[in-house]
Amino acid sequence: MIRHVVMFRWNEDVTDDEVSATGRALDALPALVPSIREYRHGGDMGVNSGNFDYVVVADFDDVDGYLAYRDHPDHQALIAAHITGRVADRAAVQYGVA
C-alpha cells in the first residue's frame, strides 16, 4: 500500500470559511476517485508551535492508484479551486505501508 501525506500552511488571508469549504471538497473526493482506499484530513490542533496548518493523508493500493488520484480531473479541479493561491507552504511525502 502507498500512503500520501501532504501538509499546508495557509496564506495569512485565508478565512475559516475557505478552509471549511476545502474540507467539504476533500470529503467528496473518495466518492469521485476510485483508487482512494482511505482518506483523512484536518486542521492542526495547535498543540505545538511551528506546525503546518492542515494535513491530508490518503492510502492507495499501489503507485498506479496514487498516480490516478494525483492526475484525476476532480482532484486537479479541487487543487485549482481550493489550494492554488491559498497556500504559503506545502510539504508532501509518499511511502510504503505494510
N, CA, C and O atoms as CSV, one atom per row, in Angstrom:
chain,resi,resn,atom,element,x,y,z
A,1,MET,N,N,0.848,-1.169,0.000
A,1,MET,CA,C,0.000,0.000,0.000
A,1,MET,C,C,0.898,1.237,0.000
A,1,MET,O,O,1.999,1.222,0.551
A,2,ILE,N,N,0.413,2.295,-0.621
A,2,ILE,CA,C,1.104,3.585,-0.680
A,2,ILE,C,C,0.317,4.597,0.150
A,2,ILE,O,O,-0.897,4.728,-0.002
A,3,ARG,N,N,1.021,5.309,1.026
A,3,ARG,CA,C,0.393,6.391,1.788
A,3,ARG,C,C,0.955,7.720,1.290
A,3,ARG,O,O,2.166,7.893,1.153
A,4,HIS,N,N,0.046,8.644,1.026
A,4,HIS,CA,C,0.373,10.003,0.573
A,4,HIS,C,C,0.007,10.951,1.702
A,4,HIS,O,O,-1.129,10.954,2.176
A,5,VAL,N,N,0.968,11.753,2.129
A,5,VAL,CA,C,0.737,12.750,3.172
A,5,VAL,C,C,1.132,14.103,2.611
A,5,VAL,O,O,2.248,14.276,2.120
A,6,VAL,N,N,0.222,15.060,2.681
A,6,VAL,CA,C,0.521,16.422,2.228
A,6,VAL,C,C,0.085,17.388,3.321
A,6,VAL,O,O,-0.998,17.255,3.891
A,7,MET,N,N,0.946,18.365,3.605
A,7,MET,CA,C,0.670,19.365,4.636
A,7,MET,C,C,0.741,20.758,4.020
A,7,MET,O,O,1.549,21.023,3.129
A,8,PHE,N,N,-0.125,21.641,4.518
A,8,PHE,CA,C,-0.203,23.008,4.010
A,8,PHE,C,C,-0.051,24.004,5.142
A,8,PHE,O,O,-0.444,23.747,6.280
A,9,ARG,N,N,0.521,25.133,4.809
A,9,ARG,CA,C,0.400,26.344,5.615
A,9,ARG,C,C,-0.395,27.322,4.769
A,9,ARG,O,O,0.013,27.683,3.665
A,10,TRP,N,N,-1.529,27.743,5.298
A,10,TRP,CA,C,-2.388,28.663,4.556
A,10,TRP,C,C,-1.767,30.056,4.525
A,10,TRP,O,O,-1.038,30.442,5.439
A,11,ASN,N,N,-2.057,30.793,3.481
A,11,ASN,CA,C,-1.723,32.218,3.445
A,11,ASN,C,C,-2.455,32.910,4.591
A,11,ASN,O,O,-3.505,32.442,5.031
A,12,GLU,N,N,-1.913,34.004,5.067
A,12,GLU,CA,C,-2.494,34.715,6.209
A,12,GLU,C,C,-3.920,35.196,5.952
A,12,GLU,O,O,-4.696,35.338,6.897
A,13,ASP,N,N,-4.277,35.447,4.699
A,13,ASP,CA,C,-5.605,35.982,4.402
A,13,ASP,C,C,-6.663,34.908,4.150
A,13,ASP,O,O,-7.807,35.243,3.842
A,14,VAL,N,N,-6.312,33.633,4.273
A,14,VAL,CA,C,-7.284,32.560,4.083
A,14,VAL,C,C,-8.218,32.529,5.292
A,14,VAL,O,O,-7.770,32.524,6.439
A,15,THR,N,N,-9.524,32.508,5.014
A,15,THR,CA,C,-10.529,32.567,6.079
A,15,THR,C,C,-10.927,31.170,6.558
A,15,THR,O,O,-10.672,30.173,5.883
A,16,ASP,N,N,-11.549,31.117,7.718
A,16,ASP,CA,C,-12.071,29.849,8.240
A,16,ASP,C,C,-13.107,29.266,7.285
A,16,ASP,O,O,-13.173,28.050,7.109
A,17,ASP,N,N,-13.906,30.118,6.674
A,17,ASP,CA,C,-14.898,29.644,5.704
A,17,ASP,C,C,-14.236,28.982,4.507
A,17,ASP,O,O,-14.727,27.970,4.008
A,18,GLU,N,N,-13.128,29.542,4.043
A,18,GLU,CA,C,-12.405,28.938,2.916
A,18,GLU,C,C,-11.809,27.593,3.311
A,18,GLU,O,O,-11.830,26.650,2.521
A,19,VAL,N,N,-11.281,27.499,4.516
A,19,VAL,CA,C,-10.739,26.220,4.991
A,19,VAL,C,C,-11.864,25.199,5.117
A,19,VAL,O,O,-11.679,24.038,4.752
A,20,SER,N,N,-13.017,25.601,5.620
A,20,SER,CA,C,-14.160,24.695,5.723
A,20,SER,C,C,-14.619,24.219,4.348
A,20,SER,O,O,-14.952,23.046,4.177
A,21,ALA,N,N,-14.638,25.116,3.376
A,21,ALA,CA,C,-15.024,24.744,2.012
A,21,ALA,C,C,-14.021,23.747,1.428
A,21,ALA,O,O,-14.404,22.821,0.714
A,22,THR,N,N,-12.753,23.939,1.732
A,22,THR,CA,C,-11.729,22.989,1.285
A,22,THR,C,C,-11.990,21.624,1.907
A,22,THR,O,O,-11.909,20.605,1.220
A,23,GLY,N,N,-12.296,21.593,3.176
A,23,GLY,CA,C,-12.605,20.328,3.847
A,23,GLY,C,C,-13.794,19.619,3.228
A,23,GLY,O,O,-13.765,18.404,3.035
A,24,ARG,N,N,-14.835,20.370,2.916
A,24,ARG,CA,C,-16.008,19.750,2.271
A,24,ARG,C,C,-15.645,19.192,0.895
A,24,ARG,O,O,-16.105,18.114,0.519
A,25,ALA,N,N,-14.827,19.919,0.152
A,25,ALA,CA,C,-14.390,19.434,-1.161
A,25,ALA,C,C,-13.547,18.166,-1.013
A,25,ALA,O,O,-13.685,17.230,-1.800
A,26,LEU,N,N,-12.683,18.141,-0.013
A,26,LEU,CA,C,-11.875,16.946,0.234
A,26,LEU,C,C,-12.756,15.763,0.641
A,26,LEU,O,O,-12.494,14.627,0.244
A,27,ASP,N,N,-13.796,16.027,1.429
A,27,ASP,CA,C,-14.722,14.963,1.828
A,27,ASP,C,C,-15.358,14.275,0.620
A,27,ASP,O,O,-15.667,13.085,0.671
A,28,ALA,N,N,-15.549,15.014,-0.448
A,28,ALA,CA,C,-16.216,14.471,-1.638
A,28,ALA,C,C,-15.296,13.610,-2.505
A,28,ALA,O,O,-15.786,12.801,-3.294
A,29,LEU,N,N,-13.989,13.763,-2.379
A,29,LEU,CA,C,-13.068,13.079,-3.296
A,29,LEU,C,C,-13.146,11.550,-3.272
A,29,LEU,O,O,-13.108,10.946,-4.344
A,30,PRO,N,N,-13.253,10.894,-2.127
A,30,PRO,CA,C,-13.275,9.421,-2.173
A,30,PRO,C,C,-14.398,8.844,-3.035
A,30,PRO,O,O,-14.231,7.769,-3.611
A,31,ALA,N,N,-15.515,9.519,-3.135
A,31,ALA,CA,C,-16.608,9.038,-3.981
A,31,ALA,C,C,-16.325,9.288,-5.461
A,31,ALA,O,O,-16.946,8.672,-6.328
A,32,LEU,N,N,-15.394,10.184,-5.746
A,32,LEU,CA,C,-15.100,10.564,-7.125
A,32,LEU,C,C,-13.864,9.873,-7.697
A,32,LEU,O,O,-13.739,9.727,-8.913
A,33,VAL,N,N,-12.956,9.450,-6.825
A,33,VAL,CA,C,-11.684,8.864,-7.264
A,33,VAL,C,C,-11.630,7.419,-6.775
A,33,VAL,O,O,-11.384,7.177,-5.593
A,34,PRO,N,N,-11.856,6.457,-7.668
A,34,PRO,CA,C,-11.971,5.053,-7.257
A,34,PRO,C,C,-10.714,4.465,-6.604
A,34,PRO,O,O,-10.825,3.510,-5.835
A,35,SER,N,N,-9.543,4.999,-6.883
A,35,SER,CA,C,-8.319,4.400,-6.350
A,35,SER,C,C,-8.054,4.743,-4.886
A,35,SER,O,O,-7.154,4.162,-4.280
A,36,ILE,N,N,-8.812,5.669,-4.304
A,36,ILE,CA,C,-8.622,6.019,-2.893
A,36,ILE,C,C,-9.149,4.882,-2.012
A,36,ILE,O,O,-10.297,4.462,-2.155
A,37,ARG,N,N,-8.305,4.389,-1.104
A,37,ARG,CA,C,-8.710,3.338,-0.169
A,37,ARG,C,C,-9.098,3.929,1.189
A,37,ARG,O,O,-10.108,3.528,1.768
A,38,GLU,N,N,-8.321,4.861,1.693
A,38,GLU,CA,C,-8.607,5.577,2.941
A,38,GLU,C,C,-8.265,7.034,2.700
A,38,GLU,O,O,-7.333,7.346,1.959
A,39,TYR,N,N,-9.023,7.932,3.330
A,39,TYR,CA,C,-8.808,9.366,3.094
A,39,TYR,C,C,-9.174,10.124,4.353
A,39,TYR,O,O,-10.316,10.072,4.810
A,40,ARG,N,N,-8.212,10.821,4.909
A,40,ARG,CA,C,-8.435,11.608,6.122
A,40,ARG,C,C,-7.766,12.956,5.955
A,40,ARG,O,O,-6.757,13.085,5.262
A,41,HIS,N,N,-8.339,13.953,6.595
A,41,HIS,CA,C,-7.757,15.295,6.522
A,41,HIS,C,C,-8.246,16.118,7.694
A,41,HIS,O,O,-9.269,15.805,8.304
A,42,GLY,N,N,-7.513,17.172,8.005
A,42,GLY,CA,C,-7.955,18.045,9.078
A,42,GLY,C,C,-6.939,19.108,9.410
A,42,GLY,O,O,-5.792,19.073,8.966
A,43,GLY,N,N,-7.395,20.057,10.205
A,43,GLY,CA,C,-6.556,21.163,10.633
A,43,GLY,C,C,-5.732,20.805,11.858
A,43,GLY,O,O,-6.125,19.963,12.666
A,44,ASP,N,N,-4.598,21.448,11.981
A,44,ASP,CA,C,-3.728,21.263,13.129
A,44,ASP,C,C,-4.441,21.705,14.402
A,44,ASP,O,O,-5.197,22.677,14.379
A,45,MET,N,N,-4.213,21.015,15.498
A,45,MET,CA,C,-4.871,21.309,16.764
A,45,MET,C,C,-4.190,22.439,17.542
A,45,MET,O,O,-4.715,22.890,18.560
A,46,GLY,N,N,-3.037,22.894,17.076
A,46,GLY,CA,C,-2.371,23.996,17.746
A,46,GLY,C,C,-1.623,23.607,19.009
A,46,GLY,O,O,-1.310,24.471,19.829
A,47,VAL,N,N,-1.331,22.333,19.180
A,47,VAL,CA,C,-0.628,21.868,20.376
A,47,VAL,C,C,0.826,22.329,20.377
A,47,VAL,O,O,1.348,22.729,21.418
A,48,ASN,N,N,1.475,22.279,19.232
A,48,ASN,CA,C,2.879,22.689,19.105
A,48,ASN,C,C,3.001,23.842,18.130
A,48,ASN,O,O,2.341,23.855,17.090
A,49,SER,N,N,3.824,24.790,18.455
A,49,SER,CA,C,4.050,25.906,17.529
A,49,SER,C,C,4.896,25.439,16.356
A,49,SER,O,O,5.678,24.496,16.475
A,50,GLY,N,N,4.731,26.104,15.234
A,50,GLY,CA,C,5.527,25.794,14.054
A,50,GLY,C,C,4.975,24.706,13.166
A,50,GLY,O,O,5.531,24.441,12.100
A,51,ASN,N,N,3.880,24.059,13.582
A,51,ASN,CA,C,3.296,23.005,12.753
A,51,ASN,C,C,2.660,23.587,11.498
A,51,ASN,O,O,2.379,24.782,11.414
A,52,PHE,N,N,2.445,22.714,10.533
A,52,PHE,CA,C,1.646,23.078,9.376
A,52,PHE,C,C,0.204,23.244,9.826
A,52,PHE,O,O,-0.178,22.780,10.900
A,53,ASP,N,N,-0.602,23.915,8.991
A,53,ASP,CA,C,-1.985,24.216,9.347
A,53,ASP,C,C,-2.967,23.094,9.032
A,53,ASP,O,O,-3.979,22.951,9.716
A,54,TYR,N,N,-2.682,22.301,8.009
A,54,TYR,CA,C,-3.671,21.340,7.520
A,54,TYR,C,C,-2.946,20.137,6.939
A,54,TYR,O,O,-1.851,20.275,6.394
A,55,VAL,N,N,-3.549,18.959,7.052
A,55,VAL,CA,C,-2.947,17.739,6.514
A,55,VAL,C,C,-3.998,16.911,5.780
A,55,VAL,O,O,-5.174,16.892,6.143
A,56,VAL,N,N,-3.534,16.231,4.738
A,56,VAL,CA,C,-4.328,15.231,4.021
A,56,VAL,C,C,-3.512,13.945,4.021
A,56,VAL,O,O,-2.331,13.952,3.670
A,57,VAL,N,N,-4.148,12.838,4.416
A,57,VAL,CA,C,-3.498,11.527,4.410
A,57,VAL,C,C,-4.375,10.601,3.583
A,57,VAL,O,O,-5.557,10.426,3.878
A,58,ALA,N,N,-3.793,10.010,2.547
A,58,ALA,CA,C,-4.560,9.159,1.637
A,58,ALA,C,C,-3.800,7.862,1.388
A,58,ALA,O,O,-2.579,7.867,1.228
A,59,ASP,N,N,-4.533,6.752,1.357
A,59,ASP,CA,C,-3.949,5.444,1.086
A,59,ASP,C,C,-4.452,4.902,-0.243
A,59,ASP,O,O,-5.602,5.101,-0.635
A,60,PHE,N,N,-3.537,4.203,-0.924
A,60,PHE,CA,C,-3.810,3.618,-2.240
A,60,PHE,C,C,-3.206,2.226,-2.288
A,60,PHE,O,O,-2.254,1.936,-1.563
A,61,ASP,N,N,-3.749,1.364,-3.131
A,61,ASP,CA,C,-3.222,0.005,-3.252
A,61,ASP,C,C,-1.781,-0.013,-3.731
A,61,ASP,O,O,-0.981,-0.836,-3.285
A,62,ASP,N,N,-1.450,0.904,-4.650
A,62,ASP,CA,C,-0.133,0.888,-5.268
A,62,ASP,C,C,0.176,2.261,-5.871
A,62,ASP,O,O,-0.641,3.179,-5.807
A,63,VAL,N,N,1.356,2.379,-6.449
A,63,VAL,CA,C,1.777,3.645,-7.044
A,63,VAL,C,C,0.819,4.065,-8.152
A,63,VAL,O,O,0.499,5.247,-8.277
A,64,ASP,N,N,0.362,3.116,-8.953
A,64,ASP,CA,C,-0.570,3.466,-10.030
A,64,ASP,C,C,-1.861,4.081,-9.473
A,64,ASP,O,O,-2.414,5.008,-10.063
A,65,GLY,N,N,-2.330,3.565,-8.350
A,65,GLY,CA,C,-3.513,4.141,-7.718
A,65,GLY,C,C,-3.276,5.558,-7.250
A,65,GLY,O,O,-4.133,6.427,-7.415
A,66,TYR,N,N,-2.098,5.797,-6.657
A,66,TYR,CA,C,-1.749,7.158,-6.249
A,66,TYR,C,C,-1.677,8.083,-7.463
A,66,TYR,O,O,-2.206,9.194,-7.429
A,67,LEU,N,N,-1.024,7.631,-8.533
A,67,LEU,CA,C,-0.884,8.462,-9.728
A,67,LEU,C,C,-2.251,8.763,-10.354
A,67,LEU,O,O,-2.475,9.859,-10.867
A,68,ALA,N,N,-3.159,7.787,-10.308
A,68,ALA,CA,C,-4.510,8.021,-10.820
A,68,ALA,C,C,-5.198,9.124,-10.016
A,68,ALA,O,O,-5.882,9.972,-10.588
A,69,TYR,N,N,-5.021,9.117,-8.704
A,69,TYR,CA,C,-5.553,10.175,-7.833
A,69,TYR,C,C,-4.885,11.509,-8.129
A,69,TYR,O,O,-5.557,12.524,-8.313
A,70,ARG,N,N,-3.570,11.500,-8.174
A,70,ARG,CA,C,-2.813,12.737,-8.405
A,70,ARG,C,C,-3.277,13.448,-9.665
A,70,ARG,O,O,-3.414,14.671,-9.688
A,71,ASP,N,N,-3.517,12.673,-10.710
A,71,ASP,CA,C,-3.849,13.247,-12.012
A,71,ASP,C,C,-5.350,13.305,-12.291
A,71,ASP,O,O,-5.759,13.801,-13.341
A,72,HIS,N,N,-6.169,12.813,-11.378
A,72,HIS,CA,C,-7.616,12.749,-11.602
A,72,HIS,C,C,-8.183,14.158,-11.797
A,72,HIS,O,O,-7.824,15.069,-11.051
A,73,PRO,N,N,-9.056,14.351,-12.779
A,73,PRO,CA,C,-9.611,15.682,-13.049
A,73,PRO,C,C,-10.319,16.313,-11.844
A,73,PRO,O,O,-10.234,17.527,-11.655
A,74,ASP,N,N,-11.006,15.526,-11.038
A,74,ASP,CA,C,-11.685,16.091,-9.866
A,74,ASP,C,C,-10.685,16.538,-8.806
A,74,ASP,O,O,-10.900,17.552,-8.142
A,75,HIS,N,N,-9.604,15.798,-8.643
A,75,HIS,CA,C,-8.550,16.213,-7.717
A,75,HIS,C,C,-7.874,17.480,-8.222
A,75,HIS,O,O,-7.628,18.408,-7.451
A,76,GLN,N,N,-7.576,17.520,-9.506
A,76,GLN,CA,C,-6.947,18.710,-10.084
A,76,GLN,C,C,-7.861,19.933,-9.979
A,76,GLN,O,O,-7.382,21.044,-9.749
A,77,ALA,N,N,-9.159,19.741,-10.142
A,77,ALA,CA,C,-10.114,20.845,-10.006
A,77,ALA,C,C,-10.154,21.350,-8.568
A,77,ALA,O,O,-10.234,22.556,-8.333
A,78,LEU,N,N,-10.100,20.425,-7.603
A,78,LEU,CA,C,-10.060,20.823,-6.200
A,78,LEU,C,C,-8.818,21.662,-5.911
A,78,LEU,O,O,-8.903,22.688,-5.237
A,79,ILE,N,N,-7.683,21.233,-6.411
A,79,ILE,CA,C,-6.447,21.989,-6.212
A,79,ILE,C,C,-6.598,23.394,-6.788
A,79,ILE,O,O,-6.239,24.375,-6.136
A,80,ALA,N,N,-7.120,23.491,-7.988
A,80,ALA,CA,C,-7.276,24.799,-8.630
A,80,ALA,C,C,-8.232,25.700,-7.854
A,80,ALA,O,O,-7.997,26.903,-7.738
A,81,ALA,N,N,-9.307,25.121,-7.323
A,81,ALA,CA,C,-10.335,25.918,-6.659
A,81,ALA,C,C,-10.018,26.240,-5.200
A,81,ALA,O,O,-10.435,27.282,-4.695
A,82,HIS,N,N,-9.282,25.352,-4.514
A,82,HIS,CA,C,-9.148,25.491,-3.062
A,82,HIS,C,C,-7.719,25.587,-2.540
A,82,HIS,O,O,-7.512,25.997,-1.398
A,83,ILE,N,N,-6.736,25.222,-3.346
A,83,ILE,CA,C,-5.354,25.181,-2.854
A,83,ILE,C,C,-4.494,26.255,-3.524
A,83,ILE,O,O,-3.832,27.041,-2.848
A,84,THR,N,N,-4.511,26.278,-4.841
A,84,THR,CA,C,-3.680,27.227,-5.580
A,84,THR,C,C,-4.008,28.660,-5.158
A,84,THR,O,O,-5.167,29.075,-5.170
A,85,GLY,N,N,-2.988,29.390,-4.793
A,85,GLY,CA,C,-3.150,30.777,-4.378
A,85,GLY,C,C,-3.505,30.961,-2.911
A,85,GLY,O,O,-3.516,32.088,-2.416
A,86,ARG,N,N,-3.793,29.875,-2.213
A,86,ARG,CA,C,-4.152,29.961,-0.793
A,86,ARG,C,C,-3.092,29.364,0.125
A,86,ARG,O,O,-3.183,29.484,1.347
A,87,VAL,N,N,-2.097,28.727,-0.461
A,87,VAL,CA,C,-1.106,28.002,0.326
A,87,VAL,C,C,0.228,28.731,0.290
A,87,VAL,O,O,0.766,29.022,-0.778
A,88,ALA,N,N,0.752,29.022,1.481
A,88,ALA,CA,C,2.052,29.672,1.601
A,88,ALA,C,C,3.181,28.655,1.531
A,88,ALA,O,O,4.272,28.964,1.053
A,89,ASP,N,N,2.918,27.439,2.007
A,89,ASP,CA,C,3.958,26.411,2.063
A,89,ASP,C,C,3.284,25.056,1.980
A,89,ASP,O,O,2.174,24.873,2.480
A,90,ARG,N,N,3.960,24.103,1.344
A,90,ARG,CA,C,3.424,22.755,1.161
A,90,ARG,C,C,4.565,21.768,1.313
A,90,ARG,O,O,5.682,22.019,0.861
A,91,ALA,N,N,4.278,20.648,1.952
A,91,ALA,CA,C,5.237,19.556,2.034
A,91,ALA,C,C,4.462,18.258,1.793
A,91,ALA,O,O,3.320,18.126,2.233
A,92,ALA,N,N,5.071,17.316,1.105
A,92,ALA,CA,C,4.395,16.054,0.825
A,92,ALA,C,C,5.399,14.906,0.815
A,92,ALA,O,O,6.592,15.093,0.576
A,93,VAL,N,N,4.878,13.722,1.080
A,93,VAL,CA,C,5.670,12.505,1.013
A,93,VAL,C,C,4.739,11.354,0.650
A,93,VAL,O,O,3.566,11.341,1.023
A,94,GLN,N,N,5.286,10.387,-0.087
A,94,GLN,CA,C,4.592,9.145,-0.353
A,94,GLN,C,C,5.503,8.028,0.156
A,94,GLN,O,O,6.707,8.036,-0.102
A,95,TYR,N,N,4.925,7.069,0.880
A,95,TYR,CA,C,5.744,5.980,1.398
A,95,TYR,C,C,4.944,4.697,1.441
A,95,TYR,O,O,3.713,4.709,1.426
A,96,GLY,N,N,5.665,3.593,1.495
A,96,GLY,CA,C,5.015,2.292,1.534
A,96,GLY,C,C,4.548,1.944,2.930
A,96,GLY,O,O,5.214,2.252,3.918
A,97,VAL,N,N,3.380,1.290,3.003
A,97,VAL,CA,C,2.801,0.842,4.264
A,97,VAL,C,C,2.575,-0.660,4.141
A,97,VAL,O,O,1.975,-1.134,3.176
A,98,ALA,N,N,3.061,-1.393,5.121
A,98,ALA,CA,C,2.904,-2.864,5.102
A,98,ALA,C,C,1.478,-3.256,5.423
A,98,ALA,O,O,1.157,-4.444,5.454
